[in-house]
Amino acid sequence: MKKVFIILGFISAILATVLAVTPLSNLAIIPIIVALLCGLMILYISKKQNTKTKTIQYIFLLVIISLVLTIYKGVFNTTEL
């Protein structure tokens, strides 16, 4: 069960990071939320089993990077009609 959340978390975090640097940065919100929820589930399972993994940190790092890029693009990019 833990490996499923790790794989899903990595895929959605990488997808969110890729979407955050493209002009479709508004669509990056959905993979950010999915990756964050998967990261929290991995954290909960790891605490329950008393194991430490670096994968949680990598998923959260990618989520933070993509969230910052999405917020930056949302604030500083102006739409021209």
BELWOLIN-V8331 format. One record per helix or strand of 2 or more residues. SS is the DSSP state (alpha for helix, beta for strand). FROM is the first residue (numbers start at 1). LEN is the number of residues. If there is no record, write none. Layout:
BEGIN
ss=SS from=FROM len=LEN
ss=SS from=FROM len=LEN
END
This chain:
BEGIN
ss=alpha from=2 len=20
ss=alpha from=25 len=25
ss=alpha from=55 len=22
END
